Amino acid sequence: MAGLVHGLLQGVSIDAAAVWGQAAAGLVVASSLSALKDLPPGGLRRMVSR
């Protein structure tokens, strides 16, 4: 019984980690997109060539 509960808890924590990872990735993408919008024209090329 304890093993079953432990397995369920592990599955839930793995699912939660995946959800948090997706949320974090979404935040990173959103913030980098907004940063790109704020760049002056040609700013991205300067950043990349550096």
FENSULVEN-V134453 format. One record per residue. N is the residue number from 1. OMEGA is omega in whole degrees, 0 to 359 (* if undefined). Layout:
N:OMEGA ; N:OMEGA
This chain:
1:180 ; 2:179 ; 3:179 ; 4:180 ; 5:180 ; 6:179 ; 7:179 ; 8:180 ; 9:179 ; 10:179 ; 11:180 ; 12:183 ; 13:177 ; 14:178 ; 15:181 ; 16:179 ; 17:179 ; 18:179 ; 19:179 ; 20:179 ; 21:179 ; 22:180 ; 23:180 ; 24:179 ; 25:178 ; 26:179 ; 27:180 ; 28:180 ; 29:182 ; 30:182 ; 31:179 ; 32:177 ; 33:180 ; 34:177 ; 35:179 ; 36:180 ; 37:183 ; 38:181 ; 39:173 ; 40:178 ; 41:182 ; 42:181 ; 43:181 ; 44:180 ; 45:178 ; 46:180 ; 47:184 ; 48:184 ; 49:182 ; 50:*
